[in-house]
């Protein structure tokens, strides 16, 4: 079984982003509450959404790169078959 190193690295980065989000979100909420002096809903609740958007961006870039690689390989093979 061949391991795709690029995909493995991307999955590790995504896992780190998820873990960081799980740790940072409650800390940000506690900090914002302490600074305000009262309970409120602010931008600190958008941290999970930001993490999700980053993960989706990474996935989109990876998939676009894979499609480009397949298209380039397909073009090379097509030219060789014509000869």
NULOKOL-757692 format. One record per atom (N, C-alpha, C): residue number from 1; residue in three letters; atom name; x, y, z. Coordinates in Angstrom, 2 decimals. Layout:
N
NODE     n   res   atom        px        py        pz
NODE   NUM   ALA     CA         X         Y         Z
...
This chain:
83
NODE     n   res   atom        px        py        pz
NODE     1   UNK      N      0.84     -1.18      0.00
NODE     1   UNK     CA      0.00      0.00      0.00
NODE     1   UNK      C      0.89      1.24      0.00
NODE     2   UNK      N      0.65      2.10     -0.96
NODE     2   UNK     CA      1.43      3.32     -1.08
NODE     2   UNK      C      0.80      4.43     -0.23
NODE     3   UNK      N      1.64      5.11      0.55
NODE     3   UNK     CA      1.16      6.20      1.41
NODE     3   UNK      C      1.38      7.51      0.67
NODE     4   UNK      N      0.32      8.29      0.54
NODE     4   UNK     CA      0.41      9.60     -0.09
NODE     4   UNK      C      0.88     10.60      0.97
NODE     5   UNK      N      2.15     10.97      0.93
NODE     5   UNK     CA      2.74     11.83      1.96
NODE     5   UNK      C      2.09     13.21      1.99
NODE     6   UNK      N      1.78     13.75      0.83
NODE     6   UNK     CA      1.17     15.07      0.76
NODE     6   UNK      C     -0.19     15.08      1.46
NODE     7   UNK      N     -0.98     14.05      1.20
NODE     7   UNK     CA     -2.31     13.95      1.81
NODE     7   UNK      C     -2.19     13.73      3.32
NODE     8   UNK      N     -1.20     12.94      3.74
NODE     8   UNK     CA     -0.98     12.70      5.16
NODE     8   UNK      C     -0.62     14.00      5.88
NODE     9   UNK      N      0.24     14.80      5.28
NODE     9   UNK     CA      0.63     16.08      5.89
NODE     9   UNK      C     -0.58     17.00      6.00
NODE    10   UNK      N     -1.40     17.03      4.97
NODE    10   UNK     CA     -2.60     17.88      5.00
NODE    10   UNK      C     -3.55     17.44      6.10
NODE    11   UNK      N     -3.72     16.12      6.25
NODE    11   UNK     CA     -4.60     15.61      7.32
NODE    11   UNK      C     -4.05     15.96      8.70
NODE    12   UNK      N     -2.74     15.90      8.87
NODE    12   UNK     CA     -2.13     16.26     10.15
NODE    12   UNK      C     -2.34     17.74     10.44
NODE    13   UNK      N     -2.16     18.59      9.43
NODE    13   UNK     CA     -2.39     20.03      9.61
NODE    13   UNK      C     -3.84     20.29     10.00
NODE    14   UNK      N     -4.77     19.61      9.34
NODE    14   UNK     CA     -6.18     19.78      9.68
NODE    14   UNK      C     -6.47     19.32     11.10
NODE    15   UNK      N     -5.87     18.23     11.53
NODE    15   UNK     CA     -6.05     17.75     12.89
NODE    15   UNK      C     -5.52     18.77     13.91
NODE    16   UNK      N     -4.37     19.37     13.61
NODE    16   UNK     CA     -3.80     20.40     14.49
NODE    16   UNK      C     -4.75     21.60     14.57
NODE    17   UNK      N     -5.32     22.00     13.44
NODE    17   UNK     CA     -6.27     23.11     13.44
NODE    17   UNK      C     -7.48     22.79     14.30
NODE    18   UNK      N     -8.00     21.58     14.20
NODE    18   UNK     CA     -9.17     21.18     15.00
NODE    18   UNK      C     -8.83     21.17     16.49
NODE    19   UNK      N     -7.69     20.61     16.84
NODE    19   UNK     CA     -7.28     20.57     18.26
NODE    19   UNK      C     -7.07     21.99     18.79
NODE    20   UNK      N     -6.41     22.84     18.01
NODE    20   UNK     CA     -6.20     24.23     18.43
NODE    20   UNK      C     -7.53     24.95     18.63
NODE    21   UNK      N     -8.49     24.68     17.76
NODE    21   UNK     CA     -9.81     25.31     17.89
NODE    21   UNK      C    -10.51     24.84     19.15
NODE    22   UNK      N    -10.42     23.55     19.43
NODE    22   UNK     CA    -11.05     23.01     20.64
NODE    22   UNK      C    -10.44     23.62     21.89
NODE    23   UNK      N     -9.15     23.88     21.87
NODE    23   UNK     CA     -8.47     24.46     23.03
NODE    23   UNK      C     -8.69     25.96     23.12
NODE    24   UNK      N     -8.58     26.66     22.00
NODE    24   UNK     CA     -8.61     28.13     22.02
NODE    24   UNK      C    -10.00     28.73     22.20
NODE    25   UNK      N    -11.03     28.08     21.69
NODE    25   UNK     CA    -12.37     28.66     21.76
NODE    25   UNK      C    -12.83     28.89     23.21
NODE    26   UNK      N    -12.79     27.89     24.09
NODE    26   UNK     CA    -13.20     28.16     25.47
NODE    26   UNK      C    -12.31     29.21     26.17
NODE    27   UNK      N    -11.02     29.18     25.84
NODE    27   UNK     CA    -10.12     30.17     26.44
NODE    27   UNK      C    -10.49     31.58     25.98
NODE    28   UNK      N    -10.81     31.73     24.70
NODE    28   UNK     CA    -11.19     33.04     24.16
NODE    28   UNK      C    -12.50     33.52     24.77
NODE    29   UNK      N    -13.43     32.60     24.97
NODE    29   UNK     CA    -14.71     32.98     25.57
NODE    29   UNK      C    -14.51     33.45     27.01
NODE    30   UNK      N    -13.71     32.72     27.78
NODE    30   UNK     CA    -13.44     33.13     29.17
NODE    30   UNK      C    -12.73     34.47     29.22
NODE    31   UNK      N    -11.74     34.65     28.32
NODE    31   UNK     CA    -10.99     35.91     28.30
NODE    31   UNK      C    -11.90     37.09     27.94
NODE    32   UNK      N    -12.72     36.92     26.90
NODE    32   UNK     CA    -13.61     38.00     26.48
NODE    32   UNK      C    -14.62     38.34     27.57
NODE    33   UNK      N    -15.11     37.34     28.27
NODE    33   UNK     CA    -16.04     37.58     29.37
NODE    33   UNK      C    -15.36     38.34     30.50
NODE    34   UNK      N    -14.12     37.98     30.80
NODE    34   UNK     CA    -13.37     38.67     31.85
NODE    34   UNK      C    -13.09     40.11     31.47
NODE    35   UNK      N    -12.75     40.36     30.24
NODE    35   UNK     CA    -12.45     41.72     29.79
NODE    35   UNK      C    -13.70     42.57     29.79
NODE    36   UNK      N    -14.81     42.01     29.31
NODE    36   UNK     CA    -16.07     42.76     29.27
NODE    36   UNK      C    -16.64     42.98     30.66
NODE    37   UNK      N    -16.51     41.97     31.49
NODE    37   UNK     CA    -17.09     42.05     32.83
NODE    37   UNK      C    -18.52     41.52     32.88
NODE    38   UNK      N    -19.01     41.03     31.79
NODE    38   UNK     CA    -20.36     40.46     31.75
NODE    38   UNK      C    -20.42     39.44     30.61
NODE    39   UNK      N    -21.45     38.56     30.67
NODE    39   UNK     CA    -21.61     37.55     29.62
NODE    39   UNK      C    -22.22     38.19     28.37
NODE    40   UNK      N    -21.61     37.89     27.24
NODE    40   UNK     CA    -22.13     38.37     25.95
NODE    40   UNK      C    -21.61     37.44     24.86
NODE    41   UNK      N    -22.21     37.57     23.70
NODE    41   UNK     CA    -21.77     36.79     22.55
NODE    41   UNK      C    -21.05     37.74     21.60
NODE    42   UNK      N    -19.80     37.39     21.29
NODE    42   UNK     CA    -19.01     38.23     20.41
NODE    42   UNK      C    -18.27     37.41     19.38
NODE    43   UNK      N    -17.23     37.99     18.84
NODE    43   UNK     CA    -16.46     37.36     17.78
NODE    43   UNK      C    -15.74     36.10     18.20
NODE    44   UNK      N    -15.55     35.91     19.49
NODE    44   UNK     CA    -14.87     34.70     19.96
NODE    44   UNK      C    -15.64     33.43     19.60
NODE    45   UNK      N    -16.93     33.56     19.36
NODE    45   UNK     CA    -17.74     32.41     18.98
NODE    45   UNK      C    -17.57     32.07     17.49
NODE    46   UNK      N    -16.87     32.90     16.75
NODE    46   UNK     CA    -16.63     32.64     15.34
NODE    46   UNK      C    -15.33     31.87     15.09
NODE    47   UNK      N    -14.57     31.59     16.13
NODE    47   UNK     CA    -13.30     30.86     15.97
NODE    47   UNK      C    -13.52     29.49     15.32
NODE    48   UNK      N    -14.52     28.69     15.74
NODE    48   UNK     CA    -14.74     27.41     15.04
NODE    48   UNK      C    -15.10     27.58     13.56
NODE    49   UNK      N    -15.85     28.62     13.25
NODE    49   UNK     CA    -16.19     28.88     11.86
NODE    49   UNK      C    -14.93     29.22     11.06
NODE    50   UNK      N    -14.07     30.02     11.63
NODE    50   UNK     CA    -12.81     30.36     10.97
NODE    50   UNK      C    -11.96     29.11     10.73
NODE    51   UNK      N    -11.90     28.24     11.72
NODE    51   UNK     CA    -11.14     26.99     11.56
NODE    51   UNK      C    -11.74     26.14     10.45
NODE    52   UNK      N    -13.06     26.07     10.40
NODE    52   UNK     CA    -13.73     25.30      9.34
NODE    52   UNK      C    -13.41     25.88      7.97
NODE    53   UNK      N    -13.43     27.21      7.85
NODE    53   UNK     CA    -13.11     27.84      6.57
NODE    53   UNK      C    -11.67     27.58      6.15
NODE    54   UNK      N    -10.75     27.59      7.10
NODE    54   UNK     CA     -9.34     27.30      6.80
NODE    54   UNK      C     -9.19     25.86      6.30
NODE    55   UNK      N     -9.85     24.93      6.97
NODE    55   UNK     CA     -9.79     23.53      6.55
NODE    55   UNK      C    -10.38     23.35      5.15
NODE    56   UNK      N    -11.50     24.00      4.87
NODE    56   UNK     CA    -12.10     23.90      3.55
NODE    56   UNK      C    -11.20     24.51      2.48
NODE    57   UNK      N    -10.51     25.59      2.80
NODE    57   UNK     CA     -9.58     26.21      1.86
NODE    57   UNK      C     -8.41     25.27      1.56
NODE    58   UNK      N     -7.86     24.65      2.60
NODE    58   UNK     CA     -6.77     23.69      2.42
NODE    58   UNK      C     -7.23     22.53      1.54
NODE    59   UNK      N     -8.42     22.01      1.79
NODE    59   UNK     CA     -8.95     20.90      0.99
NODE    59   UNK      C     -9.14     21.31     -0.47
NODE    60   UNK      N     -9.66     22.51     -0.69
NODE    60   UNK     CA     -9.88     22.99     -2.05
NODE    60   UNK      C     -8.57     23.13     -2.81
NODE    61   UNK      N     -7.56     23.67     -2.16
NODE    61   UNK     CA     -6.25     23.82     -2.79
NODE    61   UNK      C     -5.66     22.45     -3.11
NODE    62   UNK      N     -5.77     21.52     -2.18
NODE    62   UNK     CA     -5.24     20.17     -2.40
NODE    62   UNK      C     -5.94     19.51     -3.59
NODE    63   UNK      N     -7.27     19.57     -3.61
NODE    63   UNK     CA     -8.02     18.93     -4.68
NODE    63   UNK      C     -7.72     19.57     -6.03
NODE    64   UNK      N     -7.58     20.90     -6.06
NODE    64   UNK     CA     -7.25     21.58     -7.32
NODE    64   UNK      C     -5.87     21.14     -7.82
NODE    65   UNK      N     -4.94     20.98     -6.90
NODE    65   UNK     CA     -3.60     20.52     -7.27
NODE    65   UNK      C     -3.63     19.10     -7.82
NODE    66   UNK      N     -4.43     18.24     -7.20
NODE    66   UNK     CA     -4.55     16.86     -7.67
NODE    66   UNK      C     -5.20     16.81     -9.06
NODE    67   UNK      N     -6.22     17.63     -9.28
NODE    67   UNK     CA     -6.88     17.66    -10.58
NODE    67   UNK      C     -5.93     18.19    -11.65
NODE    68   UNK      N     -5.14     19.19    -11.31
NODE    68   UNK     CA     -4.17     19.74    -12.24
NODE    68   UNK      C     -3.11     18.70    -12.59
NODE    69   UNK      N     -2.67     17.96    -11.57
NODE    69   UNK     CA     -1.67     16.91    -11.80
NODE    69   UNK      C     -2.23     15.83    -12.73
NODE    70   UNK      N     -3.49     15.43    -12.50
NODE    70   UNK     CA     -4.11     14.41    -13.35
NODE    70   UNK      C     -4.28     14.92    -14.78
NODE    71   UNK      N     -4.65     16.19    -14.92
NODE    71   UNK     CA     -4.83     16.76    -16.25
NODE    71   UNK      C     -3.50     16.82    -17.00
NODE    72   UNK      N     -2.44     17.17    -16.31
NODE    72   UNK     CA     -1.13     17.23    -16.94
NODE    72   UNK      C     -0.64     15.84    -17.31
NODE    73   UNK      N     -0.86     14.87    -16.46
NODE    73   UNK     CA     -0.46     13.50    -16.77
NODE    73   UNK      C     -1.29     12.95    -17.92
NODE    74   UNK      N     -2.56     13.28    -17.95
NODE    74   UNK     CA     -3.42     12.83    -19.04
NODE    74   UNK      C     -2.96     13.43    -20.36
NODE    75   UNK      N     -2.56     14.68    -20.36
NODE    75   UNK     CA     -2.08     15.33    -21.57
NODE    75   UNK      C     -0.80     14.72    -22.07
NODE    76   UNK      N      0.09     14.36    -21.16
NODE    76   UNK     CA      1.37     13.73    -21.55
NODE    76   UNK      C      1.13     12.36    -22.15
NODE    77   UNK      N      0.23     11.59    -21.55
NODE    77   UNK     CA     -0.04     10.25    -22.06
NODE    77   UNK      C     -0.74     10.32    -23.41
NODE    78   UNK      N     -1.62     11.31    -23.55
NODE    78   UNK     CA     -2.33     11.46    -24.82
NODE    78   UNK      C     -1.38     11.77    -25.97
NODE    79   UNK      N     -0.36     12.57    -25.73
NODE    79   UNK     CA      0.59     12.92    -26.78
NODE    79   UNK      C      1.44     11.69    -27.15
NODE    80   UNK      N      1.78     10.88    -26.19
NODE    80   UNK     CA      2.59      9.69    -26.46
NODE    80   UNK      C      1.84      8.66    -27.28
NODE    81   UNK      N      0.54      8.56    -27.08
NODE    81   UNK     CA     -0.24      7.57    -27.82
NODE    81   UNK      C     -0.42      7.97    -29.28
NODE    82   UNK      N     -0.35      9.23    -29.60
NODE    82   UNK     CA     -0.55      9.69    -30.97
NODE    82   UNK      C      0.66      9.39    -31.84
NODE    83   UNK      N      1.82      9.26    -31.25
NODE    83   UNK     CA      3.04      9.04    -32.03
NODE    83   UNK      C      3.10      7.69    -32.63
